Structure formats: C-alpha cells, structure tokens
Amino acid sequence: MHPGPQRGAFVLVLLLATLVHAEPMRRFALVIGNDTGGAGTQPLRYAREDARKMHDLMARLGGVRPEDAQLLLNQEARDVLTGLTELEGRIKAAQAQGERTALIVFYSGHAKEEALRLGDSRLPFETLKRRLADASADIRIAILDSCRSGTLTRAKGARRAPAFSIDSGTSREARGLVILTSSTADEDSQESDMLGGSYFSHHLLSGLLGDADRSGDGRVTLFEAYSHAYARTVADTAASGAGPQHPTFSYDLAGNGDLVLTELRASEGLVVPGNAPAGPYYFVDSSGLVVAELDKAHGVERRVALAPGTYRVKRRLEDRLRTGEVTVRRGQETVLEESRLRDAPFSDDPVKGARTQGSFWVVGAMGGMQSFFDGTVRDTLFLPSALLGVEASLHDYFRQDWVWSFDLAVGGREATLALPTLAGLNYRYSVFCLGTSLTAEWPWGNWTPFAGARLTYVVLGRKFKDAAYPDQQYAAFSPGLVGGLRYRLLSKLHVAGHGRIHSLIYNVERPQRSLGYWELSALVAYEL
C-alpha cells in the first residue's frame, strides 16, 4: 500500500503546496504524562517530562492558545475523558464561529493489555479511539508513546514505515483521524537517560523544533515530524538490549493537505548558517541533557527553535569533539558562530555529564531565619534567630522525583531577659536543629517546585552571663511541613528557597502548649 517514489514525491509536493492555501486552523491539545502504571509495572522516569516538553512546545511553536491546551500529569483515566469532553465543547464553539479545528492528543506513559494504564486506572484503546473518531474536530491526531501502543493502530492496517501520504483525490482540505504510536503491538518503548526522555518523544520534539524541516520553509508538518521520528528512533534503538523500536501510523483522512504542527519563528531561536560545516549538531541544556539535534547539509541554513537559555553545542568529528556555548535570548535570532567553538577530546563530551539512572546526592550550605508565631513566646521565651547550616539530599532513592534530605542548622543571638519577675539579665540565646524531610518534586525545565513533610529535633537554650544563674535548655521533636522552589543555575549548581512550618509541645508549664514556628532559608547546593 506504499506509494512508489514518483507518486510519493508528487504527493509530498502537493501537500506542501496546499499549505499556502490552507484555511486558518485553530488547534486544541490534550497532553498527558503518567510515570506510573499500577501493579506489574515499573515507574517510568521521563513520561511526565516528555508531556511537559510537548505542552510547552505546542504553546510556543504549535499555535495552541493557553486556554485551548490541557496538561494532565499523573492523572487517572476519568480525568483524560473529562479533559476530552471539555475540549470538545470548546471545539464545537469554535466551529460555530466558522473556524476549522484540529485536536492533538499526546500521551506518554504505560500501556498494557490493550489499554493505557494511568496509575491504577485503565483507559481501553478502543474507548480512546472511539472518542477520537466521534470528536467533531476536522482533524484529530493521537500521538501515543508507550509500550505496545501499536495495538491501537493494528486494526486499521498500521504501517511500520517512515512515511505516509494523504489521499489527494479531491481538492478540499484534509479531514479525519491520524494515529501515531512509538512502537508496534509487540515492542517496548524505550527511555534514554542521556536524552532525559523516551527515544520517540525526544526525536519527535527535536524534529518539531526544526530538525525535521527538510523543506527549509520554516514549518514542520505532520508528515515531516513522523518521518523524522521514525528514522531516528529505529536508528538509536537498533543496538539496544530490547532491540529496534518501530513507530507505526494509521490514518483515515479525506481531502488533501498536510497539517503544519510547528512554525519556526524567524525572530527567535538559533540559526546554523549555510557556511557552517555539515554534520549532526547536538544541543545540551544546563542539566546536561540533549534537548535537540540538527542534521545539517553542506551550504544549507538550518534553524532550531530552542527556548531562551544557554546551551552547550556539540559536533562530533572523526577524532575529536567541537564544542562551545551559545545563548538564545527571548525575541532575538541568534546565529551560531563557528569561531566560538573549540576542539576537545572525546573524554570531555558534555553529554556524559547527563544524569544517570539511579539515586544521586546534592549537598549545600544554607542561611535563614526562625521565628515563633506567638508574640509573647517570641519576645520572652524563644527569640527570632538567624540560622546557618548544611543540607545533604538523596534524590530518586525511593522513587523518581522523591528527595530524602538531612539538614543541620545552628543559630543564636545576644539578648536581655525581660520577664515580669526577673529582668535585666544578659544571656546568649541559641538554637540547634537536626532535621530530616521527605519531599516530592515537580521538575519544570530549570525550575523545580517541591513540597513534603519534615521532622526535626530542636534544642533551644539560654546561657546567662552571670554564672549564678544556671543554663536553661528545652529539647523536643518537632513535626512540620516544608515547601519551596529550586532553580538550576548550571548543570550541577542549584539555588533554592525553603519555607517550613513546625510545631512543638512545650510541657514546662501547665497546661502544656503546642507552639508553632516558621523557618525561611536560602540554599546553594552542588550535585555530586
């Protein structure tokens, strides 16, 4: 059923030609990422991250308005169906205004026994397929990155091949359903620690950023994106332990015209000029992950729509690397200058700094403030105090994006006793805290919010200047909550802000009281 070379070339030219005359199309996107698949599955490392990247790309380059996109992370099957229902309502409203519409559904996660496995819930393939078939959008595109997802296309005669065409027998715009999957019905979909995502999603995203724009028109179409993702996924997985992974497709379209998925903005991004050397280029972000690739031909200018930020550029030569840094600024076009690249041995490959699978430590120094909520306690008993300390955190030990932290902090200040029955005595107030916390993280590019629970052993004391008065100490275990935001400055260097709320039982007086206090701190840390 594949077209011959001449017909395939004719169809591709026709598809590209129709882009110029295509009606404006409003796009809607439902993007789903779930790292867990319930009993009998191992947690994935990058499904949510792949979904976040796709959601960001659709908003930045795919023409999807913020209100027309939904991002579901670690949600259940009913949330997916609810999301589809809400988008279908918006689609019908847009069509009532005379707009053509496209619905894009992207899923990264587990699939097993002919169903998407979202945590402990299940969404049968046939249910999803029926919902997409019945949706009112002019074009519906489902992209599934999961093991054995080819089952969804098998009934429609899926092709394990890098290209497809759209029936050009009529002159009207294309309408119908396209399903792309990351693997066949009997293959596993594979993840890569070096890429920080699955092979298929990485190459699809990299293609949409510009590597798939073989025509050089600044637009990446569905045809170009799938062909690129197919070829690169098969090539990268051919030597893996699980064997080669073959994306599949099925389509039921009428009319002609290929859907443009991303528009590469001429005013922003990175340009590799035509006089730059040919070959593959790799772009590595501050966390050490390859975020995009570009295969450049001689004399051809190529564009990659990288988000604003600083990237390490790498090009492999026969006997060495050529590397350098480039900064992409918002709203500006950056040209890669060959003179800014330097040769280095293969041992300096920046990609080898990528996070490897398994747990890792982050250590750092922090400074902050502790204060009790009650004004009387704050003035006469436990004084507000500055804190200095250290923290060590073990990441991904229990599961991905869980962090087990240990911290030690000390503080104090000079003060004068001000009690109704005893005043005027000078003393040194001291604070000692030894704590541990378990938090969950939600990485979002270089930003990572986190929240969790904390338990600390706190010792609060007074040491009087007058030796006639004995030192006083109060020690207690103090449970609490912690939350904050971490930012990755460099591939190994982090800064973070913490906020903590704690309580302790003060049983010196009767009746005993529960006293609450807060801590704010800033942390500079290094990833080992």
C-alpha positions in Angstrom: 0.0 0.0 0.0 3.0 2.3 -0.1 3.2 4.8 -2.9 6.1 4.5 -5.4 9.0 7.0 -5.4 7.4 9.2 -8.1 3.9 9.2 -6.6 5.3 9.8 -3.1 7.3 12.8 -4.3 4.2 14.1 -6.1 2.1 13.7 -3.0 4.7 15.5 -0.8 4.9 18.4 -3.2 1.1 18.6 -3.3 1.0 18.5 0.5 3.5 21.4 0.8 1.8 23.4 -1.9 -1.6 23.2 -0.1 -0.1 24.7 3.0 0.0 28.1 1.3 -3.8 28.0 0.6 -4.9 26.2 3.7 -7.6 27.8 5.8 -6.6 29.1 9.2 -6.9 26.3 11.7 -7.5 26.6 15.5 -5.6 23.9 17.4 -6.6 22.2 20.7 -4.2 20.0 22.6 -4.7 17.4 25.4 -1.2 16.4 26.7 -1.0 13.5 29.2 2.0 12.2 31.1 2.0 9.5 33.7 5.0 7.8 35.2 3.0 5.1 37.0 1.1 2.2 35.6 -0.1 0.3 38.6 0.5 -3.3 39.5 3.0 -5.2 37.4 4.8 -2.1 36.0 7.9 -0.2 37.0 7.8 3.6 37.3 8.9 5.5 34.3 11.5 8.2 34.6 10.6 10.7 31.9 6.9 10.3 30.9 5.8 13.5 32.7 8.8 15.4 31.5 8.1 14.4 27.9 4.5 15.6 28.4 5.7 18.9 29.8 8.0 19.5 26.9 5.2 18.7 24.4 2.8 21.0 26.1 5.4 23.9 26.2 6.2 23.3 22.5 2.6 23.3 21.4 2.1 26.6 23.2 5.3 28.2 22.0 5.5 27.0 18.4 2.4 25.0 17.7 -0.2 27.8 17.7 -2.2 26.4 20.6 -3.7 29.0 22.8 -3.2 28.6 26.6 -6.9 28.2 27.1 -7.1 25.5 24.4 -4.5 23.3 26.0 -4.7 20.9 28.9 -1.7 19.3 30.6 -2.6 16.2 32.8 0.3 14.8 34.9 -0.2 11.5 36.8 -4.0 11.8 36.5 -6.4 9.0 36.1 -8.4 7.7 33.1 -11.6 9.6 34.1 -9.5 12.9 34.1 -8.5 12.2 30.5 -12.1 11.6 29.4 -13.2 14.7 31.2 -10.4 16.7 29.5 -11.5 15.4 26.1 -15.1 16.4 26.9 -14.1 19.9 27.9 -12.0 20.4 24.7 -14.8 19.0 22.6 -17.1 21.7 24.0 -14.5 24.4 23.0 -14.1 22.9 19.6 -17.8 23.0 18.8 -17.9 26.6 19.9 -15.1 27.4 17.6 -16.7 25.6 14.7 -19.9 27.5 15.3 -17.9 30.7 14.6 -16.8 29.2 11.3 -13.3 28.1 12.4 -11.6 24.9 11.2 -10.2 22.9 14.1 -7.6 20.3 14.9 -7.4 18.2 18.1 -4.0 16.8 19.1 -3.8 14.2 21.9 -0.3 13.3 23.2 0.2 10.5 25.7 3.4 9.4 27.4 3.2 6.6 29.9 2.4 2.9 30.4 0.2 0.7 28.2 -0.6 -2.9 28.7 -3.3 -5.4 27.7 -4.7 -3.0 25.1 -5.3 -0.1 27.5 -3.5 3.0 28.7 -2.5 2.4 32.3 -2.8 5.6 34.2 -1.8 4.8 37.8 -4.3 2.2 38.9 -6.9 3.2 36.3 -7.3 1.9 32.8 -8.3 3.6 29.5 -9.0 0.9 26.9 -7.6 1.6 23.5 -10.9 1.2 21.8 -12.6 3.7 24.2 -10.0 6.3 23.3 -10.1 5.5 19.6 -13.9 5.8 19.6 -13.8 9.1 21.4 -11.4 10.5 18.8 -13.3 9.1 15.9 -16.5 10.7 17.2 -14.9 14.1 18.0 -16.1 17.0 15.9 -12.7 18.4 15.1 -11.8 18.5 11.4 -8.5 16.7 12.1 -7.8 14.6 15.1 -4.2 13.4 15.8 -3.3 11.0 18.5 0.4 10.5 19.4 1.0 7.7 21.9 4.4 7.0 23.4 4.0 3.8 25.3 4.9 0.1 25.2 2.9 -1.9 22.7 0.9 1.1 21.6 0.9 -0.2 18.1 -2.1 -2.3 19.1 -4.2 0.9 18.7 -3.3 1.1 15.0 -3.2 -2.5 14.2 -6.9 -2.9 13.4 -6.6 -0.1 10.8 -3.7 -1.7 9.0 -0.9 0.2 10.6 2.3 0.7 8.7 5.7 0.1 10.2 7.3 2.6 7.9 8.7 6.1 7.8 6.2 7.8 5.5 2.6 8.1 4.7 0.5 10.1 2.2 -2.9 11.7 2.3 -5.4 10.9 -0.4 -5.3 13.7 -3.0 -8.3 12.7 -5.0 -10.2 15.8 -4.0 -9.4 19.5 -3.7 -10.9 20.1 -0.3 -9.0 20.4 3.0 -8.0 17.2 4.8 -10.4 15.9 7.4 -10.2 12.7 9.5 -8.1 10.8 12.1 -4.4 10.1 12.3 -2.8 7.9 15.0 0.9 7.8 15.5 2.5 5.3 18.0 6.0 4.9 19.3 6.2 1.1 18.9 4.4 -1.8 17.3 1.9 -4.1 19.2 4.7 -6.4 20.4 7.5 -3.9 21.1 8.6 -2.0 24.2 9.1 1.8 24.0 12.4 2.7 25.4 13.7 5.6 27.5 17.2 7.2 27.5 19.0 8.7 30.5 21.3 10.6 28.1 18.3 12.2 26.3 16.2 12.7 29.5 13.2 11.2 27.8 12.0 8.4 25.6 13.6 7.9 22.2 10.4 8.5 20.2 9.3 11.6 22.1 12.8 13.1 22.0 13.1 12.7 18.3 9.6 13.9 17.7 10.2 17.0 19.8 13.6 17.6 18.2 12.0 17.3 14.8 9.3 19.8 15.7 12.0 22.2 16.9 13.4 22.3 13.4 15.4 19.1 12.6 12.5 17.7 10.6 12.2 20.8 8.5 13.8 19.2 5.4 12.0 21.6 3.0 13.5 24.6 4.8 10.3 26.6 4.7 10.3 27.2 8.5 7.4 24.9 9.1 7.3 21.3 10.3 4.4 19.3 9.1 2.9 16.1 10.5 4.5 14.2 7.6 7.9 15.6 8.3 7.7 15.1 12.0 6.7 11.5 11.8 9.2 10.6 9.1 12.0 12.1 11.2 10.9 10.5 14.5 10.6 7.1 12.8 14.0 7.1 11.2 15.9 8.4 14.3 14.0 6.1 16.7 14.8 3.0 14.7 18.5 4.0 14.3 19.0 4.9 18.0 17.4 1.7 19.3 18.8 -0.8 16.8 21.7 -1.7 19.1 19.8 -1.6 22.4 19.2 -4.6 24.5 15.4 -4.5 23.8 16.1 -4.4 20.1 14.9 -1.8 17.5 11.7 0.1 18.1 9.5 0.8 15.2 6.9 3.6 15.3 3.6 3.0 13.5 0.8 5.1 12.0 -2.7 4.7 10.8 -4.9 7.3 9.1 -8.4 7.8 7.9 -8.4 11.1 6.1 -10.3 12.6 3.2 -9.2 15.5 1.1 -5.6 16.8 0.9 -3.2 19.0 2.7 -0.7 18.2 5.4 -1.1 19.8 8.9 1.6 22.2 10.0 2.4 21.3 13.6 5.0 23.9 14.4 6.0 27.3 12.9 9.7 28.1 13.4 9.8 31.8 14.4 12.1 33.9 12.2 12.6 36.4 15.1 13.6 33.9 17.8 15.8 30.8 18.0 19.2 29.6 16.8 20.3 29.7 13.2 23.1 27.5 11.9 24.3 29.4 8.9 24.8 27.8 5.5 28.6 28.2 5.6 28.8 26.2 8.9 30.2 22.7 8.5 27.8 19.9 7.6 27.0 17.1 10.1 25.0 16.4 13.2 24.8 19.1 15.9 23.7 18.4 19.4 22.3 21.0 21.9 22.7 20.3 25.6 20.9 22.2 28.3 22.2 23.3 31.7 21.1 20.0 33.2 23.4 18.0 30.8 20.5 16.6 28.7 20.3 16.7 24.9 17.3 18.8 24.1 17.6 19.0 20.4 19.6 17.7 17.4 20.1 19.1 14.0 21.5 17.3 10.9 22.9 19.9 8.6 23.8 19.5 4.9 26.5 21.5 3.0 25.5 25.0 2.1 22.1 24.8 3.8 21.0 27.2 6.5 19.1 25.4 9.3 17.1 26.7 12.2 16.3 25.2 15.5 13.7 26.9 17.7 15.4 26.5 21.1 13.7 28.1 24.0 15.6 31.1 25.5 18.5 29.9 27.6 22.2 28.9 27.4 23.1 25.7 25.6 26.3 23.6 25.0 26.7 22.9 21.3 28.5 19.7 20.3 29.6 18.4 17.0 31.4 15.1 16.7 34.4 15.0 14.3 36.3 11.9 13.4 38.9 12.1 16.1 37.6 14.8 18.5 34.7 17.0 19.6 34.0 20.6 18.7 32.1 22.3 21.4 31.1 25.7 22.7 28.3 27.7 24.4 25.5 29.7 22.8 22.9 31.8 24.5 19.4 32.1 22.9 17.6 35.3 24.0 13.9 35.9 24.0 12.7 37.7 20.9 16.1 37.6 19.2 17.6 35.5 16.5 21.0 34.0 17.5 23.5 32.9 14.8 25.9 30.1 15.8 29.4 31.3 15.1 32.0 28.6 14.3 34.8 30.8 15.7 33.2 30.4 19.2 33.6 26.6 19.1 36.7 24.8 20.4 38.1 21.4 19.8 38.2 18.9 22.7 38.9 15.2 23.2 36.1 12.7 23.4 36.6 12.4 27.1 35.2 15.9 27.5 31.9 15.0 25.9 29.4 17.2 27.8 26.6 14.7 27.2 28.4 12.4 29.6 27.5 14.8 32.3 23.9 13.8 31.9 22.2 12.4 34.9 22.4 8.6 35.0 19.8 6.3 36.2 19.6 5.8 40.0 19.9 7.9 43.0 22.3 10.8 43.5 23.4 13.3 46.2 23.1 17.0 46.4 25.0 18.9 49.2 24.8 22.6 50.1 25.0 25.4 52.6 22.1 27.4 53.7 21.2 30.5 55.7 17.9 31.5 57.1 15.6 32.7 59.9 13.5 31.0 62.6 10.6 32.7 64.5 7.7 31.6 66.6 4.2 32.7 65.8 3.0 33.7 69.3 4.2 37.3 70.1 4.7 36.7 73.9 6.7 33.5 73.2 8.7 35.4 70.6 9.5 38.2 73.0 10.2 36.4 76.2 10.9 32.7 75.6 12.1 31.6 72.1 13.5 34.5 70.3 13.6 35.1 66.5 17.1 34.0 65.4 19.2 33.7 62.3 20.3 30.2 61.2 23.3 28.9 59.3 23.6 25.2 58.3 24.2 22.5 55.8 22.0 20.1 53.9 22.5 16.8 52.1 19.7 15.4 50.0 19.4 12.0 48.3 17.4 12.1 45.1 15.4 9.3 43.4 16.3 6.8 46.1 12.7 5.6 47.0 11.3 6.6 43.6 11.9 9.2 40.9 11.4 12.8 42.0 11.3 11.9 45.7 14.0 13.5 47.8 15.2 12.4 51.3 17.0 15.3 52.9 19.1 15.7 56.1 19.9 19.1 57.5 21.8 20.7 60.4 21.5 24.3 61.4 22.6 26.4 64.4 21.8 30.0 65.3 21.5 32.4 68.2 21.7 36.0 69.4 22.6 38.1 72.4 19.6 39.1 74.5 18.4 40.6 77.8 15.9 38.8 79.9 12.6 40.7 80.1 10.3 38.7 82.5 7.8 40.4 84.9 9.5 38.6 87.8 13.1 38.8 86.6 14.6 41.3 84.1 17.8 42.8 83.1 19.9 39.6 82.9 22.1 39.3 79.8 22.3 35.9 78.1 23.1 34.1 74.9 20.1 32.6 73.2 20.9 29.5 71.0 19.2 27.3 68.5 20.2 23.8 67.3 18.2 21.9 64.7 18.8 18.5 63.3 16.1 17.6 60.7 15.1 15.1 58.0 12.5 15.6 55.3 10.8 13.6 52.5 9.6 15.7 49.6 8.2 15.3 46.2 9.5 17.4 43.2 7.8 18.6 40.1 10.6 19.5 37.6 9.7 22.1 35.1 12.8 22.9 33.0 15.3 24.6 35.2 12.7 25.3 37.9 11.6 22.6 40.4 8.9 23.2 43.0 8.8 20.8 45.9 6.8 20.0 49.0 6.7 17.4 51.7 6.9 16.5 55.4 9.8 17.2 57.9 10.8 16.1 61.4 13.4 17.9 63.3 15.0 17.6 66.7 15.3 21.1 68.1 17.3 22.3 71.1 16.6 25.9 72.4 18.7 27.3 75.1 19.8 30.3 77.3 23.3 30.7 78.7 23.4 33.5 81.2 26.4 35.9 81.5 26.0 35.8 85.3 27.3 32.4 86.5 24.9 32.5 89.4 22.1 31.5 87.1 22.1 28.0 85.6 21.9 27.5 81.9 18.4 26.6 80.5 17.6 24.2 77.6 14.5 22.8 76.1 14.6 20.0 73.6 11.8 18.4 71.6 10.9 16.6 68.4 9.1 18.9 66.1 7.0 17.7 63.1 6.3 20.0 60.2 5.8 20.7 56.5 8.3 22.0 54.0 7.9 23.5 50.5 10.0 25.6 48.2 11.4 26.2 44.7 14.8 25.2 43.3 16.5 26.7 40.3 19.3 25.0 38.3 21.9 27.7 37.6 24.4 25.3 36.0 24.4 21.6 35.2 25.5 20.8 38.8 24.8 24.0 40.7 21.4 24.7 42.3 19.9 27.5 44.4 16.7 27.0 46.3 14.4 28.7 48.7 12.7 26.8 51.6 9.7 27.6 53.7 8.9 25.5 56.8 6.1 25.4 59.3 6.6 23.4 62.5 5.1 22.8 65.9 6.5 21.6 69.2 4.9 20.6 72.6 6.1 22.9 75.4 5.5 20.9 78.6 7.4 23.0 81.1 4.3 24.9 82.1 0.9 23.5 82.9 -1.2 23.1 80.9 1.3 22.2 78.2 1.1 24.1 75.0 1.6 23.5 71.3 3.8 26.2 69.9 4.2 26.9 66.2 7.1 28.4 64.4 8.3 29.1 60.9 11.6 29.0 59.1 12.7 30.6 55.8 16.0 29.8 54.3 18.1 30.0 51.1 20.3 27.2 49.9 23.2 27.0 47.5 23.9 23.3 46.5 26.1 21.2 44.3 25.0 17.9 42.7 27.5 15.1 43.2 
